[in-house]
Amino acid sequence: MIREITKADFESFWPTFSAVIQSQETYAFDPDMTLEQAFALWCESPLKAYVFIENDVVLGSYYIKPNAMGPSSHICNCGYMVSREARGKGIARLMCEHSQKTALELGFDAMQFNSVVSTNKVAVNLWQRLGFHIIGTIPKAYKHAHLGLVDSYVMYKWLRA
């Protein structure tokens, strides 16, 4: 089930969120941020944030927000996280599909991911299977904890038929 996130949901998802940012493999977030800072960033700053729940356990979360303002406010941006135990079960796919429907309901025409770490092959391949295209490469944009400087991709999808 996917529904809007609550503070209690985020608190239960915090161990996953914290592990993801501390690993420094996929997200350009401060690895030392607090739960309160993370909640503000992931749940309060965006337009909306959601959780994927199964058997009363939060297995994933995503946010949706405008990618820019004014003449570019028709493009949204999303971020997704799935708990380590739930990876490979199609949860990211379901959340991305949900986010695309939500984007259309919110009046967005397109979705853009500003920084998909090139070494995150699972995400890159999934986004491509869901119709996103790599429209740019930012050389050495991400300082990966194990691989050093790696490229990031800008990925984009027009949502309207």
N, C-alpha and C positions, 0 to 999 in steps of 0.2 A: 504494500500500500504506500502511495506517495501522498503526502499532505504537507501543509505549511508547518514550518518548524516552530517549536516553542523553546523557551529558555531551558526547560528541563530536558528536552530532546538534545539540545546542543551540549549540555553538561554531560549527558550520557555518551555523546559522540566525541567528547573532548579527548579521550585517550587516543582515538584514531587520528583526529585532527592534529594533535600534538606530535604523534609519531610521524605523520606525513611531513610536517614542516621541519621537524628535527632531522629527518633523513636527508634533507637537502638534495633530493633527486628529481622533484617534479614541480614544486611550488616556490616562487620567489617571495616568500613570507619570512619575516624575522623568526628564526628558530627558537628564540627566547621569549616570544610573546606570551602574555598571560591568557588565561581563559577569558577574562573580561575583554581584553584587546581583540582576541580572536572572535568573540561573539559580536562585538561592534563591527568588525571588518566583514564577517561572513553573513551575519543575520540582520544587522541594523542599517548598515550603509547601502546594501543593495535594495532594489525595488521589492524583491521577495526572496525568501529562502525556503527550501523544502527538505524533507527527510524521506528516506525509503525505510519503512519499518516492516519487519517480519517477526511474528511471534513476540511482539512487544519489545523487540530489540532494534535499535537504530543501526542499520547496516550501511547507509550511505546518505549523502546530503549534496545539495547543489544550491547555488544562488543564481539570480538573474537580475541584470541591471542594464541601463543604457550604456553603450560603449563610449558615447560622447554626447555632447549637448547640441542644442540648436539644429542646424541643417543636417547633422549626422545622428540625431537622436532616434532615427528609425532603425538603427542597428543595435542589437543587444549583445551583451557579453555574459557568459556563464562560466562557472567553475564547479567541478565535480570532485567528490572524494568518496571512496568506498573502503570499508574496513578490510584489513588484510585477510581475515577469515572468510569474507564474502566475495573476494575477487574471483573472476572467472565464471561467475554465475549469471551474467547478463544484467546486473544491476545498473552499471554505468550506461549501458544501452537503453534500458528502460527510463532512466532519469533523463538522458539526452532526448529521447523521443518525447517525453513529458515536457521537457523544457521548450522544445520546438513548438508544441501545441500551445503552451502557456505564452510563449513569445507572440504568437499570432493573436491570441486572445487579448494580450496587453497592447496590441497595435504595432508591434515591431514587424519589419519586413525582411530582416536578415539577421544572422548571428555570426559573430566573429570571436575567435579565440586569439588573444593578442600574443600569447607566449606559450606554445606547446613545446616542451623540451624535446629536442630531436631524438634523444636516447630513450624516451618513453614510448617505445615502439607499440606497445599494446594500445595506448591511447591514440597515437597517430593512426594506426590501422583501423581502429574502431571509428574514429571520426571520418576517415575516408570512406569506409563502408556505409556510413550514414549520410554521405553526400557532401561532406566538407572537402574543400580544396586547399592545398598549400598555395597561398598567394604571395608569400614572401619568406625569406630566410634571414634571420638576424644572426650574423656570425658571432660566435663566442659570447652569446648573450647570457648564458647561465653558467654559474660556477658550481658544477656538480661535485658533490662531496667525495666521490671516488674517481671520477674521470677528468676532473679539472674543467676547463672552459669548453663548453659544447654549444652548438647552435640551438636556436629556438625558431619555431615556425609560427607564422601568422596564418590561421586557417579561417575559412569563410564559407558561408552557405546562404544563398538567397532562399527565403522561406515561402514566398508567395508563388502560386502556380502561374 
